[in-house]
Structure formats: C-alpha cells, structure tokens
C-alpha cells in the first residue's frame, strides 16, 4: 500500500436521512482505520455540528474510529468545517503546518468528482502542494479486516441513492462553475455553507 501521512474523512450531513448518513460515515471511518493501520497515517476529521444535529460530525467519526480500535494517538479532530470547500481548505492548512506530503481523502463515490475539483482548485493556489488522492471506501477494501470490510459494504450507496446524490452534486457543481469567474468565489462558498448548513 502507498504510504500516506494523513487520511481525511470528509463529513456527511445527517439531518435528512440519518441512518443512511451514519452508514456512509461508518464506511469512511472503516476505510480510514484500515489505511492508518497499514501506513501509520494520522486520521483527521474536521466537521462541525450542522443544522438538525446534536453532535459534531467529527465527534461521530471519532467515536466510530474508537469502536474500530483505531489508535487514538493517530486521530486528529476539529469541529469547525461546514462544507466541502471548508474541509478542503482546512486540509491544506493542516498539510502545511504538519508537513504532510501525501494525503488520502475518503468520501462517498458520488462525492468524488466535486471533491477532486475543489482540491485541484485549492492546490493551484499553493507554491508547494502535497499529493492528494480522493477515493471512496470501497476502493480500499483490500486493506480492511473483516469488520471494516462489513462496514464499507453496508455503507455503499445503492442505485437510488447514487441517482439522488448525483443530482444534488450536479447542482452544487453548476453553482461552483457560475461562481468560478468571481475573485471572491471561495468566500461565497464558505459563507453559503455556513448559512445553509451551520448550526450557529
């Protein structure tokens, strides 16, 4: 397995379909646990408490990692991001401050294209950039133990979920393309994420 300095577990809003969202987060946590065990990578989870949730996303992920037996000394947790754009920006802040050079980002299959575009957008702003790989949990099954494998398979989105989530991703990607010519597009995306999803 390629050695990584860090694994970033991207968050998932839980208010609309909490059971499915939790399955997806379990899958992401399982993949991160497996990679960290094999490569000694730090696992970072960054999501704040969002609207309609009693706990922060990062708290949920940290508890799942603990349930899997992940080394707690390798888990880094913050409770501040409210959108993928914020998660991407904070990932790169951490990469610079902690000197991470190879980072694996774990998210859902339907979210990968937009996450990759956002990382490419942010990386282009840096003079020296880390290497970022964005994958879904199922791409990491070979590294998993039986429990991690079961969590990942249970968290795979079905066809109806993929269709619904891909439509939502298309809307968000279209909005990002509309904003792209604006010099302050990043600030607009961060503000919109905070207003639409932040718990206040």
C-alpha positions in Angstrom: 0.0 0.0 0.0 1.1 3.5 -0.8 2.3 5.3 2.4 0.2 8.3 3.5 0.9 10.9 6.1 -2.8 11.6 6.7 -6.2 10.3 5.9 -9.0 12.9 5.8 -12.5 11.6 6.5 -14.9 14.1 4.8 -18.1 14.7 6.7 -21.7 13.9 5.8 -24.8 15.9 6.7 -27.1 13.7 8.7 -30.4 15.6 9.2 -32.2 14.4 6.0 -31.5 10.6 6.2 -29.6 10.0 9.4 -29.5 6.2 9.1 -28.0 6.2 5.7 -25.6 9.0 6.5 -24.4 7.1 9.5 -23.8 4.0 7.3 -21.8 6.2 5.0 -19.7 7.7 7.8 -19.1 4.2 9.2 -17.8 3.2 5.8 -15.5 6.2 5.6 -14.2 5.6 9.2 -13.6 1.9 8.4 -11.5 2.8 5.3 -9.5 5.4 7.3 -8.9 2.9 10.1 -7.5 0.3 7.6 -5.2 2.8 5.9 -3.9 4.2 9.1 -3.2 0.7 10.5 -1.1 -0.1 7.4 0.6 3.2 6.9 0.7 4.8 10.3 -1.2 7.8 8.9 -2.9 10.4 11.0 -6.7 10.3 10.6 -8.3 13.8 10.5 -12.0 14.5 10.9 -13.0 18.2 10.8 -16.8 18.6 10.6 -18.7 21.0 12.9 -22.2 20.5 14.3 -24.6 21.1 11.4 -28.2 22.1 11.5 -30.5 19.4 12.8 -27.7 17.5 14.6 -26.9 17.2 18.2 -23.3 16.2 17.7 -20.5 17.4 15.5 -19.7 15.2 12.5 -16.1 14.8 13.7 -17.3 13.5 17.1 -19.4 10.9 15.3 -16.4 9.8 13.2 -14.0 9.8 16.2 -16.4 7.5 18.1 -16.7 5.2 15.1 -12.9 5.0 14.9 -12.7 4.2 18.6 -15.2 1.4 18.1 -13.0 0.0 15.3 -10.0 0.1 17.6 -8.1 2.8 15.7 -5.0 4.1 17.6 -6.4 7.2 19.4 -2.9 8.9 19.2 -3.4 9.0 15.4 -6.8 10.6 15.4 -6.9 14.4 14.9 -10.3 16.0 15.4 -11.6 19.5 14.9 -15.2 20.7 15.0 -15.2 23.7 12.5 -15.9 22.9 8.9 -19.5 23.2 7.4 -18.9 22.5 3.7 -16.6 20.5 1.4 -14.9 23.8 0.5 -14.0 24.5 4.1 -12.8 20.9 4.6 -10.6 21.2 1.6 -9.1 24.5 2.7 -8.5 23.2 6.2 -6.9 20.0 4.9 -4.3 22.1 3.1 -3.8 24.3 6.2 -3.0 21.2 8.2 -0.8 19.8 5.5 1.3 22.9 5.6 1.5 23.2 9.4 2.1 19.5 9.9 4.3 18.9 6.8 2.0 16.2 5.3 3.1 15.4 1.8 0.8 12.6 0.9 -2.8 12.7 1.9 -5.7 10.3 1.2 -9.2 11.8 1.3 -12.1 9.4 1.9 -15.6 10.2 0.8 -18.7 8.7 -0.9 -18.5 7.6 -4.5 -20.9 10.2 -5.7 -19.0 13.0 -4.0 -15.6 12.2 -5.5 -15.7 14.3 -8.7 -16.6 17.5 -6.8 -14.2 16.9 -4.0 -11.4 16.3 -6.6 -12.3 19.6 -8.3 -12.2 21.5 -5.1 -8.9 20.1 -4.1 -7.4 20.9 -7.5 -8.7 24.4 -7.2 -7.1 24.9 -3.8 -3.9 23.1 -4.7 -3.4 25.5 -7.6 -3.1 28.4 -5.1 -0.1 26.8 -3.3 3.5 27.2 -4.3 4.4 23.8 -3.0 1.5 21.4 -2.7 1.0 17.9 -1.1 -0.1 15.0 -3.2 -3.8 14.4 -2.7 -5.7 11.2 -3.6 -9.5 11.1 -3.3 -11.2 7.7 -3.1 -14.4 6.0 -1.9 -14.2 3.4 0.9 -14.8 0.5 -1.4 -11.6 1.3 -3.3 -9.7 0.4 -0.1 -11.3 -2.9 0.7 -8.0 -4.9 0.2 -6.5 -3.2 3.3 -9.5 -4.0 5.5 -10.1 -6.5 8.3 -13.5 -8.3 8.3 -15.2 -5.7 10.5 -14.0 -2.8 8.3 -15.0 -4.6 5.2 -18.5 -5.2 6.5 -18.9 -1.6 7.4 -17.8 -0.5 4.0 -20.0 -2.8 2.1 -23.0 -1.8 4.3 -22.3 1.9 3.6 -22.1 1.6 -0.2 -24.8 3.8 -1.8 -27.5 1.9 -3.7 -28.6 2.9 -7.2 -31.5 5.2 -6.0 -29.1 7.0 -3.6 -26.5 7.4 -6.3 -29.1 9.0 -8.6 -30.4 11.3 -6.0 -27.0 12.4 -4.7 -25.6 12.8 -8.1 -28.4 15.2 -9.0 -27.5 17.2 -5.8 -23.8 17.1 -6.7 -24.6 18.4 -10.2 -26.5 21.4 -8.8 -23.6 22.2 -6.5 -21.0 21.8 -9.3 -23.1 24.0 -11.6 -23.2 26.8 -8.9 -19.4 26.5 -8.5 -18.9 26.9 -12.2 -21.1 30.0 -12.2 -19.1 31.5 -9.3 -15.7 30.5 -10.8 -15.0 33.8 -12.6 -15.6 35.8 -9.4 -12.4 36.7 -7.4 -14.3 36.1 -4.1 -15.9 32.8 -5.1 -14.2 30.8 -2.2 -15.6 33.3 0.3 -19.1 33.0 -1.2 -19.0 29.2 -1.0 -17.8 29.2 2.6 -20.4 31.8 3.6 -23.2 29.8 1.9 -22.1 26.6 3.6 -22.1 28.3 6.9 -25.6 29.8 6.4 -27.2 26.7 4.9 -25.6 24.0 7.0 -24.1 25.6 10.1 -25.9 25.1 13.4 -24.9 28.6 14.6 
